[in-house]
């Protein structure tokens, strides 16, 4: 993300600017001025005492490109994770996944305990021409300088778009979803 302000800084929002936009839908000015909790931005009805900000959760993201060393994705401690490295290794090696390769090439850290490029059948999930996947992952679970909806969640990053920039095929998406189900 070359321009962090573009993606992470809330825009100046006023009631009149939103009401004049026919595509804006409903407007709650209390949520547009900087909420204390990220989930309030999307108007989720979550009581603060019922959440651990994603702790103990693994979120699978199927998209076009992921930068594993992005500043938004900081390693988690073992006591925050749903799956430790040893548990992920047992799952990956014992479940006949479609994703192939040695475990060390499918595991990045506690934040990203699984990644694979299903479109190109390799472990290179970065496409330098695209950044949508890291953007979506950051919205879901960033825990670096910017916080996502569930900053303590782990991420399984599954690249399903080929490097050529064409669309994801149904078969590629189904292969990734198949591994999610295991």
N, C-alpha and C positions, 0 to 999 in steps of 0.2 A: 504494500500500500504506500505509494509514493506520497500521497496527500492524506494524512491521517485525519485532518480536520473534516475532509469531505465525508469520511465514513463514520467517524466517531463523535464529533462535536454536534450536539443538538442544534438545529437551525433555530433562528429567532422565529417563534410562532406566535401569532396574535389571533384573537378570535376573528377579526375582520379578514385576515389573510386566508384563513381556513374556510370561513363561511362563503367567501367569494369563489372558492374552488369547487366546481360541480362534481369532482371525483373524490372529494375528501371524506365523505361520510360524516359520521357524528364526531363531535369535537368535545373533549374534556380538557379545559385549560389547566386543571390541576396536574394532569399527567404530562402535559407538554412543557412544563417549566422545570423539569429536573427532579424526578422522583427519587426517593431514598432507596428503593429496591427496584432492580431492573425489571422484574416481572410485572410491575405496575404499568410499564410502558405499553404492554400489550393487553392490559386490563384483565389479567388473570385473577380470579378470586382465590388467592392463596393467603392463608393466615401465616404470619411470620413464624409462629411457633411450630408450624407443620412442615417447614422446609429446612433442609440443610444445604441449600443452594446446589443441589445436584449430587451431593456426596453419596457414594454407593450406587451410582448410575453409570451405565455405559450407553452412549448415544452413537448410533451409526449414522454417518453422513455419506450419502451417495452423490457425487458431484464431479466437477471437471478438473480440479487441480487443488493440491494442498501443499503448503510450504511447512514442512515438519518443524523447522527451527524458527518459525515466526514468533515474534515477541509476545503475541497474544496467547500463546500456548506454553505455559510454564509447567514444568514437572510437578507432580503431586507427591506427597509423602505416602508411605505404605499404609498408614492408618486412615487415609482418606479414600482409598480406592475400593471399588467393587471387586476387581480382579488384580491380584499381585502378578508380578512377572512370572513366577513359578506356576500360578494357576492359569495364566494365559498360555504359557508354553504347553501345559498339559492339554488344554482345550484345542489349541492349534494343531498339535502333533497327534492327538487322539481322535479327531473328528472327521478325518478325510475331507478336509476343506478343498474347495476349488482353487483357492489361493495356494500357490506352490512356492517353494523356496525354503531355505533354512529359517528357523525361527528368528534368528538374529537379524534377518532382512525383512521381517514382518512386524517386528517390535521396535518402537522408538524409545518410549519411556513410560512412566506411570500415567501421564496425561494422554498419550497416544499409544496404547498398548497393542494396537493392530492397525496396519495400513497395507493396501495392495491396489495395484492398477489392473482392474479386471478387463479393461478395454484392450490393453496391450500385453496382458499376461506377464507382468513383471512387477518389481517393487518401486518403480520410479513414478511417484504420484504427483510430481511437479510438472506442470506445463507452463512454461514461462510466458506464454501468450494469454493465459487465462488466470483469474484470481477469484472467481465466484465461490469456489469451494472453501477457500480459507475465510472468505467473508461470511459465508453461512456458518461455518464451524465456530467462528468468533462470536457471532450472534448467539449461538447456542451455548458455548462453554468457554469463552475467553476468560483467562484468569491472570493475565499479565497487567500491563498498565491500564487496560480497559477491561471491564467485566461484562461477560455475557449473561444470559438468563440463568444458567446453571454452571457457575465458574468452578465448582468442585467436581463436576462430572468428568468421566473419561470419554475419549473419542475413538471410535473405530472409523478410520478414514478410507473410503472406498471410491477410487476413481473409476468412473464408468463411461466417461467420454474419451474418445481417442485423441491423440495429440494433433491429428489433422484438423481438429476444430469442428468436425461434423457431429451430428447428434448421437446420443447414446442408443444403442440397439436394445430391443426388448430382451434378447438373449443375454446381453452383458448385464443388464439390470437384474434379471432373474438369477444369474450366477451369484451376484453380490448378495441379493436377498436370501438366496439359499444358504450362503455362509452365515448370514445373520441369524438364521433359524437354528443353526447348529449350536 
